[in-house]
Amino acid sequence: MRLSMLKIAKSTQGWFEPVMKSLASKSLSQLRADLSWAIDFIATNCHRAQQSKAKQANSFEAVWEHLNA
């Protein structure tokens, strides 16, 4: 599963704020719950869109593979 870093960054109001509040309150049990929820939220909502075949060589993974070749 590929995740879109742009979508993750754009959705920080949804998942980042509860994690930060838990850290600020120093509640370990709440932090665990919020992190678990945040991971589920990101996994569900931040998938990359399928690229057309013409653009697939421009993906981060394709560029990275080319540099490591």
A tleap script that builds the chain and sets N, CA, C and O, in Angstrom:
source leaprc.protein.ff14SB
mol = sequence {
  NMET ARG LEU SER MET LEU LYS ILE ALA LYS
  SER THR GLN GLY TRP PHE GLU PRO VAL MET
  LYS SER LEU ALA SER LYS SER LEU SER GLN
  LEU ARG ALA ASP LEU SER TRP ALA ILE ASP
  PHE ILE ALA THR ASN CYS HIE ARG ALA GLN
  GLN SER LYS ALA LYS GLN ALA ASN SER PHE
  GLU ALA VAL TRP GLU HIE LEU ASN CALA
}
set mol.1.N position { 0.841 -1.174 0.000 }
set mol.1.CA position { 0.000 0.000 0.000 }
set mol.1.C position { 0.891 1.243 0.000 }
set mol.1.O position { 1.741 1.400 0.876 }
set mol.2.N position { 0.700 2.098 -0.954 }
set mol.2.CA position { 1.455 3.348 -1.035 }
set mol.2.C position { 0.624 4.466 -0.424 }
set mol.2.O position { -0.576 4.579 -0.676 }
set mol.3.N position { 1.278 5.283 0.376 }
set mol.3.CA position { 0.596 6.411 0.998 }
set mol.3.C position { 1.037 7.711 0.349 }
set mol.3.O position { 2.182 7.845 -0.083 }
set mol.4.N position { 0.133 8.651 0.284 }
set mol.4.CA position { 0.433 9.961 -0.256 }
set mol.4.C position { 0.885 10.872 0.880 }
set mol.4.O position { 0.103 11.179 1.780 }
set mol.5.N position { 2.140 11.303 0.841 }
set mol.5.CA position { 2.645 12.198 1.875 }
set mol.5.C position { 1.921 13.539 1.819 }
set mol.5.O position { 1.729 14.184 2.850 }
set mol.6.N position { 1.519 13.963 0.623 }
set mol.6.CA position { 0.775 15.212 0.496 }
set mol.6.C position { -0.572 15.107 1.205 }
set mol.6.O position { -0.969 16.025 1.923 }
set mol.7.N position { -1.275 13.995 1.008 }
set mol.7.CA position { -2.566 13.817 1.675 }
set mol.7.C position { -2.395 13.718 3.184 }
set mol.7.O position { -3.221 14.236 3.936 }
set mol.8.N position { -1.333 13.058 3.635 }
set mol.8.CA position { -1.079 12.968 5.068 }
set mol.8.C position { -0.830 14.361 5.636 }
set mol.8.O position { -1.359 14.712 6.690 }
set mol.9.N position { -0.026 15.149 4.938 }
set mol.9.CA position { 0.293 16.498 5.411 }
set mol.9.C position { -0.934 17.395 5.403 }
set mol.9.O position { -1.094 18.222 6.300 }
set mol.10.N position { -1.798 17.250 4.417 }
set mol.10.CA position { -2.999 18.075 4.336 }
set mol.10.C position { -4.030 17.710 5.398 }
set mol.10.O position { -4.887 18.531 5.724 }
set mol.11.N position { -3.967 16.519 5.936 }
set mol.11.CA position { -4.995 16.070 6.881 }
set mol.11.C position { -4.521 16.108 8.332 }
set mol.11.O position { -5.080 15.407 9.175 }
set mol.12.N position { -3.518 16.900 8.636 }
set mol.12.CA position { -2.976 16.903 10.003 }
set mol.12.C position { -3.984 17.381 11.042 }
set mol.12.O position { -3.908 16.958 12.196 }
set mol.13.N position { -4.925 18.247 10.672 }
set mol.13.CA position { -5.921 18.692 11.646 }
set mol.13.C position { -6.734 17.523 12.164 }
set mol.13.O position { -7.208 17.548 13.300 }
set mol.14.N position { -6.898 16.514 11.353 }
set mol.14.CA position { -7.699 15.358 11.764 }
set mol.14.C position { -6.984 14.409 12.693 }
set mol.14.O position { -7.604 13.865 13.608 }
set mol.15.N position { -5.690 14.190 12.488 }
set mol.15.CA position { -5.016 13.150 13.271 }
set mol.15.C position { -3.897 13.681 14.166 }
set mol.15.O position { -3.587 13.054 15.179 }
set mol.16.N position { -3.290 14.801 13.829 }
set mol.16.CA position { -2.118 15.283 14.565 }
set mol.16.C position { -2.484 15.971 15.878 }
set mol.16.O position { -1.794 15.810 16.885 }
set mol.17.N position { -3.568 16.733 15.861 }
set mol.17.CA position { -3.967 17.470 17.059 }
set mol.17.C position { -4.250 16.557 18.260 }
set mol.17.O position { -3.757 16.842 19.351 }
set mol.18.N position { -5.024 15.470 18.105 }
set mol.18.CA position { -5.250 14.597 19.260 }
set mol.18.C position { -3.957 13.975 19.811 }
set mol.18.O position { -3.813 13.802 21.021 }
set mol.19.N position { -3.028 13.645 18.919 }
set mol.19.CA position { -1.752 13.078 19.348 }
set mol.19.C position { -0.977 14.108 20.169 }
set mol.19.O position { -0.412 13.776 21.211 }
set mol.20.N position { -0.950 15.343 19.703 }
set mol.20.CA position { -0.235 16.398 20.432 }
set mol.20.C position { -0.881 16.699 21.783 }
set mol.20.O position { -0.182 16.941 22.767 }
set mol.21.N position { -2.207 16.685 21.831 }
set mol.21.CA position { -2.907 16.910 23.102 }
set mol.21.C position { -2.574 15.798 24.101 }
set mol.21.O position { -2.390 16.059 25.290 }
set mol.22.N position { -2.499 14.580 23.619 }
set mol.22.CA position { -2.143 13.457 24.496 }
set mol.22.C position { -0.723 13.597 25.009 }
set mol.22.O position { -0.446 13.317 26.176 }
set mol.23.N position { 0.178 14.030 24.136 }
set mol.23.CA position { 1.559 14.261 24.568 }
set mol.23.C position { 1.628 15.369 25.611 }
set mol.23.O position { 2.352 15.254 26.600 }
set mol.24.N position { 0.876 16.439 25.390 }
set mol.24.CA position { 0.892 17.567 26.320 }
set mol.24.C position { 0.330 17.188 27.678 }
set mol.24.O position { 0.801 17.673 28.706 }
set mol.25.N position { -0.676 16.324 27.686 }
set mol.25.CA position { -1.281 15.914 28.957 }
set mol.25.C position { -0.517 14.775 29.629 }
set mol.25.O position { -0.826 14.389 30.757 }
set mol.26.N position { 0.484 14.241 28.924 }
set mol.26.CA position { 1.324 13.149 29.431 }
set mol.26.C position { 0.517 11.914 29.818 }
set mol.26.O position { 0.859 11.199 30.760 }
set mol.27.N position { -0.553 11.681 29.078 }
set mol.27.CA position { -1.398 10.518 29.310 }
set mol.27.C position { -0.971 9.408 28.348 }
set mol.27.O position { -1.313 9.443 27.166 }
set mol.28.N position { -0.233 8.437 28.848 }
set mol.28.CA position { 0.298 7.364 28.010 }
set mol.28.C position { -0.816 6.515 27.400 }
set mol.28.O position { -0.747 6.142 26.229 }
set mol.29.N position { -1.835 6.212 28.191 }
set mol.29.CA position { -2.926 5.380 27.658 }
set mol.29.C position { -3.696 6.129 26.570 }
set mol.29.O position { -4.081 5.533 25.563 }
set mol.30.N position { -3.922 7.424 26.765 }
set mol.30.CA position { -4.606 8.214 25.743 }
set mol.30.C position { -3.727 8.373 24.508 }
set mol.30.O position { -4.230 8.360 23.385 }
set mol.31.N position { -2.425 8.524 24.705 }
set mol.31.CA position { -1.491 8.629 23.583 }
set mol.31.C position { -1.521 7.360 22.741 }
set mol.31.O position { -1.545 7.426 21.512 }
set mol.32.N position { -1.519 6.216 23.394 }
set mol.32.CA position { -1.604 4.943 22.651 }
set mol.32.C position { -2.885 4.880 21.828 }
set mol.32.O position { -2.863 4.499 20.657 }
set mol.33.N position { -3.997 5.254 22.445 }
set mol.33.CA position { -5.283 5.217 21.746 }
set mol.33.C position { -5.289 6.194 20.567 }
set mol.33.O position { -5.757 5.855 19.480 }
set mol.34.N position { -4.770 7.401 20.782 }
set mol.34.CA position { -4.749 8.399 19.713 }
set mol.34.C position { -3.803 8.003 18.585 }
set mol.34.O position { -4.118 8.219 17.415 }
set mol.35.N position { -2.656 7.430 18.914 }
set mol.35.CA position { -1.731 6.970 17.866 }
set mol.35.C position { -2.341 5.833 17.058 }
set mol.35.O position { -2.212 5.793 15.835 }
set mol.36.N position { -2.998 4.921 17.737 }
set mol.36.CA position { -3.652 3.812 17.040 }
set mol.36.C position { -4.727 4.349 16.094 }
set mol.36.O position { -4.831 3.913 14.947 }
set mol.37.N position { -5.522 5.295 16.585 }
set mol.37.CA position { -6.555 5.896 15.747 }
set mol.37.C position { -5.930 6.645 14.577 }
set mol.37.O position { -6.424 6.549 13.453 }
set mol.38.N position { -4.847 7.392 14.820 }
set mol.38.CA position { -4.191 8.170 13.762 }
set mol.38.C position { -3.649 7.252 12.671 }
set mol.38.O position { -3.787 7.546 11.484 }
set mol.39.N position { -3.041 6.154 13.066 }
set mol.39.CA position { -2.503 5.202 12.084 }
set mol.39.C position { -3.631 4.622 11.244 }
set mol.39.O position { -3.502 4.511 10.025 }
set mol.40.N position { -4.736 4.251 11.886 }
set mol.40.CA position { -5.893 3.742 11.145 }
set mol.40.C position { -6.450 4.802 10.193 }
set mol.40.O position { -6.794 4.499 9.051 }
set mol.41.N position { -6.538 6.045 10.669 }
set mol.41.CA position { -7.044 7.138 9.849 }
set mol.41.C position { -6.170 7.344 8.620 }
set mol.41.O position { -6.676 7.467 7.505 }
set mol.42.N position { -4.863 7.382 8.827 }
set mol.42.CA position { -3.933 7.592 7.716 }
set mol.42.C position { -4.003 6.429 6.726 }
set mol.42.O position { -4.035 6.643 5.514 }
set mol.43.N position { -4.027 5.209 7.239 }
set mol.43.CA position { -4.079 4.031 6.367 }
set mol.43.C position { -5.360 4.001 5.540 }
set mol.43.O position { -5.358 3.525 4.405 }
set mol.44.N position { -6.449 4.507 6.105 }
set mol.44.CA position { -7.734 4.489 5.408 }
set mol.44.C position { -7.885 5.645 4.424 }
set mol.44.O position { -8.463 5.467 3.352 }
set mol.45.N position { -7.377 6.823 4.768 }
set mol.45.CA position { -7.705 8.032 4.018 }
set mol.45.C position { -6.581 8.622 3.174 }
set mol.45.O position { -6.832 9.553 2.409 }
set mol.46.N position { -5.386 8.134 3.281 }
set mol.46.CA position { -4.259 8.808 2.624 }
set mol.46.C position { -3.575 7.939 1.577 }
set mol.46.O position { -2.349 7.937 1.474 }
set mol.47.N position { -4.356 7.207 0.807 }
set mol.47.CA position { -3.800 6.393 -0.273 }
set mol.47.C position { -3.451 7.264 -1.465 }
set mol.47.O position { -4.091 8.284 -1.724 }
set mol.48.N position { -2.438 6.847 -2.172 }
set mol.48.CA position { -2.077 7.543 -3.409 }
set mol.48.C position { -3.067 7.182 -4.499 }
set mol.48.O position { -3.558 6.056 -4.570 }
set mol.49.N position { -3.346 8.149 -5.338 }
set mol.49.CA position { -4.196 7.908 -6.495 }
set mol.49.C position { -3.391 7.148 -7.549 }
set mol.49.O position { -2.177 7.320 -7.651 }
set mol.50.N position { -4.060 6.320 -8.319 }
set mol.50.CA position { -3.402 5.579 -9.394 }
set mol.50.C position { -2.936 6.556 -10.455 }
set mol.50.O position { -3.721 7.372 -10.935 }
set mol.51.N position { -1.672 6.482 -10.823 }
set mol.51.CA position { -1.141 7.362 -11.860 }
set mol.51.C position { -1.357 6.742 -13.225 }
set mol.51.O position { -1.431 5.522 -13.373 }
set mol.52.N position { -1.456 7.614 -14.222 }
set mol.52.CA position { -1.547 7.100 -15.583 }
set mol.52.C position { -0.194 6.497 -15.952 }
set mol.52.O position { 0.820 6.826 -15.338 }
set mol.53.N position { -0.176 5.631 -16.935 }
set mol.53.CA position { 1.074 4.985 -17.331 }
set mol.53.C position { 2.127 5.994 -17.761 }
set mol.53.O position { 3.319 5.756 -17.572 }
set mol.54.N position { 1.717 7.099 -18.327 }
set mol.54.CA position { 2.667 8.104 -18.776 }
set mol.54.C position { 3.390 8.759 -17.598 }
set mol.54.O position { 4.538 9.181 -17.735 }
set mol.55.N position { 2.733 8.846 -16.451 }
set mol.55.CA position { 3.314 9.521 -15.296 }
set mol.55.C position { 4.003 8.570 -14.315 }
set mol.55.O position { 4.642 9.038 -13.373 }
set mol.56.N position { 3.897 7.275 -14.498 }
set mol.56.CA position { 4.443 6.331 -13.528 }
set mol.56.C position { 5.946 6.443 -13.395 }
set mol.56.O position { 6.473 6.189 -12.312 }
set mol.57.N position { 6.654 6.807 -14.435 }
set mol.57.CA position { 8.109 6.935 -14.355 }
set mol.57.C position { 8.511 8.175 -13.566 }
set mol.57.O position { 9.676 8.313 -13.193 }
set mol.58.N position { 7.576 9.072 -13.307 }
set mol.58.CA position { 7.861 10.286 -12.552 }
set mol.58.C position { 7.562 10.137 -11.064 }
set mol.58.O position { 7.735 11.093 -10.308 }
set mol.59.N position { 7.118 8.961 -10.629 }
set mol.59.CA position { 6.807 8.785 -9.221 }
set mol.59.C position { 8.094 8.764 -8.398 }
set mol.59.O position { 9.178 8.506 -8.922 }
set mol.60.N position { 7.958 9.034 -7.120 }
set mol.60.CA position { 9.108 9.025 -6.226 }
set mol.60.C position { 9.803 7.666 -6.256 }
set mol.60.O position { 11.032 7.587 -6.273 }
set mol.61.N position { 9.006 6.599 -6.261 }
set mol.61.CA position { 9.592 5.263 -6.268 }
set mol.61.C position { 10.393 5.007 -7.545 }
set mol.61.O position { 11.467 4.406 -7.494 }
set mol.62.N position { 9.875 5.460 -8.686 }
set mol.62.CA position { 10.582 5.253 -9.951 }
set mol.62.C position { 11.889 6.042 -9.985 }
set mol.62.O position { 12.913 5.536 -10.444 }
set mol.63.N position { 11.851 7.255 -9.507 }
set mol.63.CA position { 13.076 8.071 -9.458 }
set mol.63.C position { 14.082 7.440 -8.517 }
set mol.63.O position { 15.267 7.354 -8.839 }
set mol.64.N position { 13.618 6.993 -7.350 }
set mol.64.CA position { 14.495 6.357 -6.362 }
set mol.64.C position { 15.131 5.089 -6.947 }
set mol.64.O position { 16.331 4.867 -6.784 }
set mol.65.N position { 14.335 4.262 -7.622 }
set mol.65.CA position { 14.863 3.041 -8.240 }
set mol.65.C position { 15.921 3.390 -9.285 }
set mol.65.O position { 16.949 2.721 -9.383 }
set mol.66.N position { 15.666 4.431 -10.059 }
set mol.66.CA position { 16.625 4.846 -11.089 }
set mol.66.C position { 17.930 5.300 -10.454 }
set mol.66.O position { 19.005 4.982 -10.961 }
set mol.67.N position { 17.852 6.030 -9.365 }
set mol.67.CA position { 19.078 6.512 -8.694 }
set mol.67.C position { 19.859 5.371 -8.043 }
set mol.67.O position { 21.085 5.435 -7.942 }
set mol.68.N position { 19.160 4.338 -7.605 }
set mol.68.CA position { 19.822 3.211 -6.952 }
set mol.68.C position { 20.285 2.145 -7.937 }
set mol.68.O position { 20.932 1.178 -7.535 }
set mol.69.N position { 19.971 2.302 -9.200 }
set mol.69.CA position { 20.337 1.293 -10.208 }
set mol.69.C position { 21.822 1.289 -10.493 }
set mol.69.O position { 22.290 0.501 -11.314 }
savepdb mol mol.pdb
quit
